[in-house]
């Protein structure tokens, strides 16, 4: 293999790894804001690595993270604000399973019919 082919292969491998890292950040973050914070922390690490030893691959990786953060932040700015009290519903939804929510509703004498968020809204009153 020529060095050009090796460089292209390394670039493709790095892109795939970076996409996997970003997907992992998305999957394991509880909120969009947390995903952005974690991506920015990763960007800081990459920038530190770049200062120590400049590399085209690291520059590409940094650019991918920057693109991800920019797109998500733009989406957050465009997102309409949640209705009043909806933050509590979302937090409750994340903290409890449907089974737990139905048990709480039963213990309070509330109906357990409907979707998970409808039951949560009844519980929160």
Helices and strands as residue ranges (DSSP letters): H 3-28, H 32-52, H 56-78, H 86-95, H 98-107, H 116-124
